[in-house]
């Protein structure tokens, strides 16, 4: 089975306070062999980039309405008259509030949804093929 990677480089804003934010280069990644997840890599100027992985459905829904709880929350908003998606990420190392341009995130999500339409993710995992192979060997 051919696996596809859908990536997009973009600049997010790390919100430090209502008056202050800093740009953070990031890469959105989607792998068809991991069809339920999205991966975000933040290049924060340290030796090692920071990686986050969470449900694609969470980001898709978060473009339209507030969703998520716990470690990852996503919701739409406006900043300087433009549409943005806010992501609140929490970990034992700290919390971050990031802002991304909705248009860029949505365009990338559309590419992932064309690669693996909603509801077909399970077929990407090859579970049926694996089970057939396993049961055929009995």
N, C-alpha and C positions, 0 to 999 in steps of 0.2 A: 504494500500500500504506500502510495506517495504521500509524504507529509509536507505540509506547507507552513511557512512562517510568515506572519503578517506583522511588520514592524513600522514604527513611526518615531522619528526624533522630534521632540518639541521642547519648548521652554515653559516650565511651570513657574509659578511664583510661590515661594515659601512665605506665608503671612506671619510676621513677627509681632505685629501690633496693628491696630486699625490704621495707623499712619505709615507703617513701614513694612516693606516686603523685599525679598531678595530673589533674583532669578536663579532657577535651578534647572540645568539641562537634564532632560530625562529621555528614556526610550520606552515606548509602549511596545509590548511583545505579546504575540498570540501564536500558539503552536497547535496545529490541528491534531497532533497526537496527545495533547493535554487540553481537550476541547472545552472543558468547563471553566478554565482559569484564564486570567489575564496576568501579565507580569509587567511590573514597572521597575525600571532601574534608574535610580537617581545618582547623578554624578555631582557629588557635593564638594569636590575639591580635596577629598581625602584619598589615600592610596587605594582603598577598596570602595567601590560603589555600593550603594544601599539597594537591596532588592526587596520588593514586596510582591506577593502573589495573593490574589483573591478572586472571587467568583465573577465571571464575565457578566452574568445576570445582574449583579450588584451595580456594576458600572453602567450597563444599559439602562437600568431603572433609574439610577441616580442622575442621569441626564435630564429626566423628566420630573422626578419628585424625590423627596428625601427618603433615604432607605439605609439599611444597615444598622448595626448596633455593635457594641464592644470595640474591637480593634479597628474596624473599618466602617466609616460612615460617609455617605456620598449624597450631595444634594445640589440642585441648580441654584444659581443666583445671578446677580448683575454686578458688574464692576466697571465704573467709568462708562456706563451706557452700553456695555457689551455683555453678551451672555457668557457665563463661566460655569464650570463645574467645580465644586469644592469637595475636597477629600480630607477627612480628618483621620489620621492614622495614629494609633497608640501602640506602644510596645514597652517592655521593661526598660528600654534605653531612653524613652521619652515620647513626647507627643509632637505631631507636626500637623499643621493646617496648610494644605496646598491648593492652589487655584490653577485651573487649566482652561484654555479657550474651548468653549463648547463646540464650535465648528470643527476644530481639528480633532477633538476626541470623537465626535460623532462620525466624521468621515472615516476615521480609522476603525471604529466599531462596525460601521457598515461593511467595510472590507472583511472583517472577521465573520460577520453574519452571512456574507456571501460565500466565504470559504466553508463554513459549517453553519447551516441554517439552524435556528432554534428548534429543539426537539429531535435533532438528528445527531446530537453529540455522542450518544451511546454507541452508535454505529461506527464512530471513528476509533473507538477503543479496541476493536477487534475481538471483543469478548465472545461473540457468537462463533467466530472462526476458531478461537482458542478452545472453546467448549466442544465444538464439532471434532476438532483434532484430538482432544483428550478423550472424548467418548468413543471415537473411532479406533483408538489404540487399545481399548479394553477388550 
